[in-house]
Amino acid sequence: LTASAFFVTYGMGKYNLPLAFAGVFTIIFMGSMVATNILFGYLADRFGHKCNLLLLALSATAATLVALFARNAIEYSAVFFFTGCTITVQGISRMPFVAELCGDRERPLYVAITNTLTAPTLFVGVLAGVLVKSSGYEIVFILYCVLGLLSAAWILLKVREPRTSGIAAQFRIPPGNP
């Protein structure tokens, strides 16, 4: 999500847009969050949070790819659709996925470990800002495209769906059953 901090500034400068476009981008962003919230909730319930985390990585990658290759402000607006999707999926599936990895007794520990290990990533935004200043927005977007694709590959190939494997499978109804 670090690249998303730069999308408005980059788009406004690249296309020499009036300030009103910041509002347009915000409307697209918020609209996509509202529109996809039900969809991603359904997908999490039906197919599991692993599916949503894969979609998170892909939507973050799509946002940065659009930022890099959009030819005009209209195309660039898709950046904010994909960013809204990314943030929505994160809100729906990040912690529930972690919660499905363990039983009730271990859940507080797993959530605490997850938050502790991911907290330092908040400083990555500062490093990205330094990189933008020294090398430009595009290098940050390329870096995040690569990280997004690597994340998607890792989730797809290395992460097991906890609802159908491990301890969580012992306590859950299989996905797709009412």
Residue pairs with C-beta under 8 A, 6 or more apart in sequence:
1 60
1 86
1 87
1 90
2 121
2 124
2 125
2 128
2 140
2 144
3 60
3 63
3 64
3 67
3 128
3 140
3 141
3 144
4 60
4 63
4 83
4 86
4 87
5 125
5 128
5 129
6 128
6 132
6 137
6 140
6 141
7 25
7 63
7 67
7 79
7 80
7 83
8 22
8 25
9 137
10 67
10 137
10 141
11 17
11 21
11 25
11 67
11 73
11 76
11 79
12 19
12 21
12 22
14 76
15 21
15 72
15 73
15 76
17 73
21 73
24 77
25 77
25 79
25 80
26 80
28 77
28 80
28 81
28 84
29 80
29 81
29 83
29 84
30 84
31 84
32 80
32 81
32 82
32 83
32 84
32 85
32 88
33 84
33 85
33 87
33 88
36 84
36 85
36 88
36 89
37 88
37 92
40 52
40 55
40 85
40 88
40 89
40 92
40 93
41 92
43 51
43 52
43 55
44 51
44 52
44 92
44 93
44 96
45 175
46 175
46 176
47 175
47 176
48 100
48 161
48 162
48 163
48 164
48 175
49 92
49 93
49 96
49 97
49 100
49 162
50 97
50 155
50 159
50 160
50 161
50 162
51 161
52 89
52 92
52 93
52 97
53 89
53 93
53 94
53 97
53 155
53 159
54 152
54 155
54 156
55 85
55 89
56 86
56 89
56 90
56 93
57 148
57 149
57 151
57 152
57 155
58 148
58 152
59 82
59 83
59 85
59 86
59 89
60 82
60 83
60 86
60 144
60 148
60 151
61 144
61 145
61 148
61 149
61 152
62 78
62 82
63 78
63 79
63 80
63 82
63 83
63 86
64 141
64 142
64 144
64 145
64 148
65 145
66 75
66 76
66 78
66 79
66 82
67 76
67 79
67 137
67 141
68 138
68 141
68 142
68 145
70 76
70 78
70 79
95 111
95 114
97 162
98 110
98 111
98 114
99 107
99 110
99 111
100 162
100 163
100 168
100 172
101 110
101 162
101 166
101 167
101 168
102 109
102 110
102 167
102 168
103 167
103 168
103 171
104 171
128 140
131 139
131 140
131 143
132 139
132 140
160 166
161 175
162 168
162 169
163 169
163 172
163 174
163 175
164 174
164 175
